[in-house]
Amino acid sequence: MASMNKVPLLYGGATSPFSRMAKLYGDHLNLDFKYELIDIYNAEFLDELNPLRQIPTLILDDGNALFDSRTIFSYFEDQAGCDLTVLDFQQSTRISLALGMADACLQYRMEMMLSENDRNEAKILKLKARMDRSVKKLNDWSDDITAGKVRLEQFVVACSLEYLDFRYTKNWREECGKLDAWLEVFSQRDDMIKTRPVG
Amino acid sequence: MASMNKVPLLYGGATSPFSRMAKLYGDHLNLDFKYELIDIYNAEFLDELNPLRQIPTLILDDGNALFDSRTIFSYFEDQAGCDLTVLDFQQSTRISLALGMADACLQYRMEMMLSENDRNEAKILKLKARMDRSVKKLNDWSDDITAGKVRLEQFVVACSLEYLDFRYTKNWREECGKLDAWLEVFSQRDDMIKTRPVG
């Protein structure tokens, strides 16, 4: 018997910034989906669906998987009936920058979890410099990011910045006053509070 | 005086699979742009344009930068007048998989360039497993990938597979016969030959 009323299943992780963005954005667009937190380090079952073993991964009701984050964001927009013909490549680049910053922070975290002996100090310095440069550029671009209605770009930037707070440092807040002031307000949204990583 | 007839400038790297894809795709779409190879390890000038210091980065005639690869691909399609309203999320996921495989291979290469003492063996094993799983899944999906006209998906998969050959292993070719047979032919394209990494 064909299953009825199945909704997509979004696999995420408790502290994954990319999972958080997808969950927030899907909810923001009022979509119906299940969200299941998994431990990515013990998720062999995911390999068959997403050989990269990365979250978020979205499982559709036909069993097919969609990834990466940006594919899922677009799918959500399509499902929600958003107008996908309006292209803003500068905005897309700002999103790339925030995603790349979060990815650098994730790599930094992985490196810091190694024993001091096993850490690659050159790599750590490189990742720190990348994060520092990126957050400054996002601050330069903060007028574009923070103006206008709540949208994907804002969720992506907010989650990336809070991930820096969580895994790296809050020092950026002193030098990046505009972004800090905006995030102070955006962070008080209910959905941001409910999805904030703890640990 | 405003500059006239300026064309976009695409920064790439001699062995970067993502740069190669962008160059190939832009040419395939008959776009007019300059392609400049840079040494990403000594490209401080790029930090101001792209704080992630990643290639490809596309510089528009107004001086603004576009990245990452997928933003550049979309921009190229928009410039070429492609119909961007036809969305195929399974195809987008296959592209994500090939890009993620190439990224795993790049990380693998970075790790192998370290002295034996500094290498993280657990990470190397993880990356190898990710590449092995990914190429098998691409082979499972090869009917979809190889059918139809030459398009972005095919350039991305072909460049990712050749990057595996170049930096990891050609062993996948035995187990993934369909993909191997397709690549044998696709690799003989002039544009593929001209952009093939050597070293």
Chai-1 contact restraints between the chains, C-beta under 6 A:
chainA,res_idxA,chainB,res_idxB,connection_type,confidence,min_distance_angstrom,max_distance_angstrom,comment,restraint_id
A,D47,B,R133,contact,1.0,0.0,6.0,A-B,restraint_1
A,P51,B,R133,contact,1.0,0.0,6.0,A-B,restraint_2
A,P51,B,S134,contact,1.0,0.0,6.0,A-B,restraint_3
A,P51,B,K137,contact,1.0,0.0,6.0,A-B,restraint_4
A,L52,B,G100,contact,1.0,0.0,6.0,A-B,restraint_5
A,L66,B,F89,contact,1.0,0.0,6.0,A-B,restraint_6
A,L66,B,T93,contact,1.0,0.0,6.0,A-B,restraint_7
A,F67,B,T93,contact,1.0,0.0,6.0,A-B,restraint_8
A,F67,B,S96,contact,1.0,0.0,6.0,A-B,restraint_9
A,D68,B,S96,contact,1.0,0.0,6.0,A-B,restraint_10
A,T71,B,S92,contact,1.0,0.0,6.0,A-B,restraint_11
A,T71,B,T93,contact,1.0,0.0,6.0,A-B,restraint_12
A,T71,B,S96,contact,1.0,0.0,6.0,A-B,restraint_13
A,Y75,B,F89,contact,1.0,0.0,6.0,A-B,restraint_14
A,D78,B,L87,contact,1.0,0.0,6.0,A-B,restraint_15
A,T85,B,T85,contact,1.0,0.0,6.0,A-B,restraint_16
A,L87,B,D78,contact,1.0,0.0,6.0,A-B,restraint_17
A,F89,B,L66,contact,1.0,0.0,6.0,A-B,restraint_18
A,F89,B,Y75,contact,1.0,0.0,6.0,A-B,restraint_19
A,S92,B,T71,contact,1.0,0.0,6.0,A-B,restraint_20
A,T93,B,L66,contact,1.0,0.0,6.0,A-B,restraint_21
A,T93,B,F67,contact,1.0,0.0,6.0,A-B,restraint_22
A,T93,B,T71,contact,1.0,0.0,6.0,A-B,restraint_23
A,S96,B,F67,contact,1.0,0.0,6.0,A-B,restraint_24
A,S96,B,D68,contact,1.0,0.0,6.0,A-B,restraint_25
A,S96,B,T71,contact,1.0,0.0,6.0,A-B,restraint_26
A,G100,B,L52,contact,1.0,0.0,6.0,A-B,restraint_27
A,R133,B,D47,contact,1.0,0.0,6.0,A-B,restraint_28
A,R133,B,P51,contact,1.0,0.0,6.0,A-B,restraint_29
A,S134,B,P51,contact,1.0,0.0,6.0,A-B,restraint_30
A,K137,B,P51,contact,1.0,0.0,6.0,A-B,restraint_31
